[in-house]
Amino acid sequence: MKKLIAAIGLVAALALTGCFPTGPRASVEAPSSDAQAEEPTTEAPAEEPGTRANPAPIGSTIEDGDWAVTVNSVNLNANDLIAAENQFNDAADEGYVYILVNITATYNGTNPDGELPWINVEYVTADGNTINGLEKLVVEPEAFDMASTLYQGASVTGNKAFHVPTATAGEGTLAVRAGLGGTKVFVAVQ
């Protein structure tokens, strides 16, 4: 019994500290663009899309395990939308702005009981600080619903709000994890 309790404790500790094996488990599919022409270049190849140095573009689909997540759009000044959504939403602090990130999560797993869309999105400032959306809680318009079970092939679309510095709002990136314990993939905000 002591070994079972120790094993459960170890798994819980690994889960809470993010120490599960990391690596290129997630795949990123960038949206197609007919306007991009291939030109020969002598520069070194860029990092794979999805890193902080080379974030995937908006519209990319991140597939990891049973989940596929697409960042559909980013509104870099959603102050009016946040204010209009709920009379109790606080205005953005001076020097800050609310941004809205619209995402779609699709469950591709086969669990007959379905799964909750535990999709993690964070905003990473240009200087490397993480904003997880809990610093200043607001009711988002068309909020992303993480509390409804999805079954194979089902999707949910909605918004997540972040309170970010106005001056550099367009210079940050989004850190997206498709599912609980998913690999972190970075997506551009514009």
RODO-2510 file (C-alpha; in nm, 4 decimals, decimal comma):
residues 190
     n   res          X          Y          Z
     1     m     0,0000     0,0000     0,0000
     2     k     0,2878     0,2383     0,0830
     3     k     0,4368     0,1779    -0,2625
     4     l     0,1024     0,2627    -0,4261
     5     i     0,0728     0,5866    -0,2294
     6     a     0,4341     0,6754    -0,3134
     7     a     0,3727     0,6062    -0,6835
     8     i     0,0582     0,8215    -0,6855
     9     g     0,2491     1,0979    -0,5066
    10     l     0,5293     1,0812    -0,7618
    11     v     0,2892     1,1024    -1,0568
    12     a     0,1069     1,3961    -0,8935
    13     a     0,4366     1,5753    -0,8279
    14     l     0,5472     1,5267    -1,1885
    15     a     0,2150     1,6545    -1,3164
    16     l     0,2203     1,9621    -1,0951
    17     t     0,5786     2,0533    -1,1784
    18     g     0,5488     1,9953    -1,5517
    19     c     0,8166     1,7245    -1,5499
    20     f     0,6528     1,4871    -1,7911
    21     p     0,8737     1,4103    -2,0865
    22     t     0,8980     1,7064    -2,3181
    23     g     0,9747     1,6946    -2,6808
    24     p     0,8255     1,7444    -3,0213
    25     r     0,4939     1,5695    -2,9523
    26     a     0,2753     1,8473    -3,0907
    27     s     0,2512     1,9143    -3,4602
    28     v     0,1743     2,2537    -3,6093
    29     e    -0,0046     2,2997    -3,9379
    30     a     0,0161     2,6585    -4,0622
    31     p    -0,2698     2,7950    -4,2691
    32     s    -0,2100     2,7692    -4,6422
    33     s    -0,1249     3,0865    -4,8278
    34     d    -0,1261     3,1075    -5,2031
    35     a     0,0462     3,4452    -5,1800
    36     q     0,3689     3,2992    -5,0424
    37     a     0,6116     3,2330    -5,3234
    38     e     0,9162     3,0191    -5,2687
    39     e     1,2299     3,2168    -5,3337
    40     p     1,5806     3,0777    -5,3081
    41     t     1,7645     3,2016    -5,0034
    42     t     2,1157     3,1781    -4,8671
    43     e     2,0071     3,2328    -4,5062
    44     a     2,0176     2,9544    -4,2512
    45     p     1,6883     2,7685    -4,2217
    46     a     1,4509     2,9123    -3,9633
    47     e     1,3511     2,7205    -3,6555
    48     e     1,0452     2,5006    -3,6837
    49     p     0,7251     2,7027    -3,6450
    50     g     0,5861     2,7015    -3,2939
    51     t     0,8868     2,8215    -3,0976
    52     r     0,9018     3,1556    -2,9207
    53     a     1,1663     3,2721    -3,1703
    54     n     0,9545     3,1522    -3,4642
    55     p     0,5891     3,1462    -3,3554
    56     a     0,3309     2,9766    -3,5722
    57     p     0,0990     3,2194    -3,7536
    58     i    -0,2588     3,2903    -3,6487
    59     g    -0,4801     3,0266    -3,8066
    60     s    -0,2353     2,7452    -3,7358
    61     t    -0,3726     2,4207    -3,5973
    62     i    -0,1827     2,2584    -3,3127
    63     e    -0,2399     1,8833    -3,2840
    64     d    -0,1293     1,7081    -2,9681
    65     g    -0,2651     1,3764    -2,8492
    66     d    -0,6451     1,3753    -2,8678
    67     w    -0,6785     1,7502    -2,9279
    68     a    -0,6478     1,9951    -3,2170
    69     v    -0,6458     2,3657    -3,1310
    70     t    -0,6639     2,6554    -3,3756
    71     v    -0,5971     3,0174    -3,2823
    72     n    -0,8567     3,1814    -3,5066
    73     s    -0,7918     3,5470    -3,4295
    74     v    -0,6462     3,7944    -3,1809
    75     n    -0,8094     4,1306    -3,1075
    76     l    -0,5310     4,3526    -2,9729
    77     n    -0,7713     4,6154    -2,8314
    78     a    -1,0830     4,4559    -2,6874
    79     n    -1,1437     4,7152    -2,4129
    80     d    -1,4841     4,8180    -2,5509
    81     l    -1,5959     4,4557    -2,5998
    82     i    -1,4962     4,3642    -2,2436
    83     a    -1,6728     4,6706    -2,1010
    84     a    -1,9888     4,5992    -2,2985
    85     e    -2,0020     4,2310    -2,2002
    86     n    -2,0528     4,2774    -1,8260
    87     q    -2,1176     4,5862    -1,6157
    88     f    -1,8894     4,4476    -1,3431
    89     n    -1,5863     4,4019    -1,5682
    90     d    -1,3096     4,6368    -1,4569
    91     a    -1,1633     4,8769    -1,7088
    92     a    -0,8073     4,8033    -1,8158
    93     d    -0,5453     4,9656    -1,5938
    94     e    -0,3606     5,2675    -1,7289
    95     g    -0,0926     5,1468    -1,9689
    96     y    -0,2755     4,8168    -2,0246
    97     v    -0,5255     4,6822    -2,2741
    98     y    -0,7452     4,3743    -2,2880
    99     i    -0,6810     4,1438    -2,5786
   100     l    -0,9180     3,8671    -2,6857
   101     v    -0,7864     3,5406    -2,8259
   102     n    -1,0420     3,3356    -3,0197
   103     i    -0,9667     2,9628    -3,0265
   104     t    -1,1319     2,6437    -3,1463
   105     a    -1,0607     2,3108    -2,9773
   106     t    -1,1596     1,9810    -3,1390
   107     y    -1,1609     1,6494    -2,9522
   108     n    -1,0306     1,3693    -3,1741
   109     g    -1,0034     1,1056    -2,9019
   110     t    -1,2193     0,7980    -2,8624
   111     n    -1,3077     0,8043    -2,4915
   112     p    -1,6761     0,7039    -2,4846
   113     d    -1,7219     0,9330    -2,1830
   114     g    -1,5774     1,2293    -2,3744
   115     e    -1,3248     1,4791    -2,2391
   116     l    -1,3240     1,8356    -2,1089
   117     p    -1,1374     2,0855    -2,3297
   118     w    -0,8584     2,1746    -2,0849
   119     i    -0,6815     2,3974    -2,3336
   120     n    -0,4177     2,6249    -2,1817
   121     v    -0,3450     2,9595    -2,3479
   122     e    -0,1078     3,2179    -2,2014
   123     y     0,0227     3,5489    -2,3336
   124     v     0,4023     3,5907    -2,3220
   125     t     0,5212     3,9511    -2,3317
   126     a     0,8060     4,0582    -2,5581
   127     d     1,0393     4,0612    -2,2560
   128     g     0,9392     3,7085    -2,1537
   129     n     0,6815     3,7536    -1,8772
   130     t     0,3841     3,5178    -1,8802
   131     i     0,0304     3,6483    -1,8370
   132     n    -0,2104     3,3625    -1,7756
   133     g    -0,5381     3,5550    -1,7767
   134     l    -0,5955     3,5194    -1,4032
   135     e    -0,4304     3,8481    -1,3093
   136     k    -0,7449     4,0456    -1,3881
   137     l    -1,0551     3,8314    -1,4266
   138     v    -1,3321     3,9490    -1,6575
   139     v    -1,6315     3,7969    -1,8302
   140     e    -1,5357     3,7594    -2,1945
   141     p    -1,7829     3,7953    -2,4798
   142     e    -1,8473     3,4461    -2,6204
   143     a    -1,6128     3,2938    -2,3593
   144     f    -1,4334     2,9673    -2,4316
   145     d    -1,6269     2,6912    -2,2516
   146     m    -1,3900     2,4545    -2,0706
   147     a    -1,6669     2,2962    -1,8618
   148     s    -1,8678     2,1110    -2,1270
   149     t    -1,7700     1,7588    -2,2268
   150     l    -1,6793     1,7039    -2,5913
   151     y    -1,7080     1,3713    -2,7726
   152     q    -1,5127     1,2455    -3,0732
   153     g    -1,5182     1,5029    -3,3530
   154     a    -1,6895     1,7763    -3,1462
   155     s    -1,5503     2,1300    -3,1220
   156     v    -1,5908     2,4366    -2,9057
   157     t    -1,4986     2,7920    -3,0070
   158     g    -1,4673     3,0923    -2,7806
   159     n    -1,2595     3,3785    -2,6442
   160     k    -1,0002     3,4109    -2,3699
   161     a    -0,9081     3,7561    -2,2366
   162     f    -0,5672     3,8822    -2,1255
   163     h    -0,4735     4,2127    -1,9583
   164     v    -0,1435     4,3084    -2,1273
   165     p     0,0828     4,6153    -2,1575
   166     t    -0,0560     4,8434    -2,4304
   167     a     0,2799     4,9559    -2,5694
   168     t     0,3929     4,6033    -2,6571
   169     a     0,0631     4,4142    -2,6962
   170     g     0,1372     4,3255    -3,0593
   171     e     0,4933     4,2120    -2,9845
   172     g     0,4108     3,9195    -2,7544
   173     t     0,3256     3,5615    -2,8403
   174     l     0,0698     3,3092    -2,7236
   175     a     0,1810     2,9906    -2,5503
   176     v    -0,0765     2,7207    -2,6305
   177     r    -0,1058     2,3706    -2,4867
   178     a    -0,3548     2,1449    -2,6654
   179     g    -0,4914     1,9404    -2,3772
   180     l    -0,3812     1,8775    -2,0221
   181     g    -0,0075     1,8101    -2,0230
   182     g     0,0287     1,9004    -2,3911
   183     t     0,3459     2,0388    -2,5436
   184     k     0,3699     2,4188    -2,5390
   185     v     0,3527     2,5745    -2,8873
   186     f     0,3966     2,9467    -2,9495
   187     v     0,1632     3,1376    -3,1830
   188     a     0,2017     3,4950    -3,3096
   189     v    -0,0555     3,7555    -3,2031
   190     q    -0,0578     3,9280    -3,5431
***
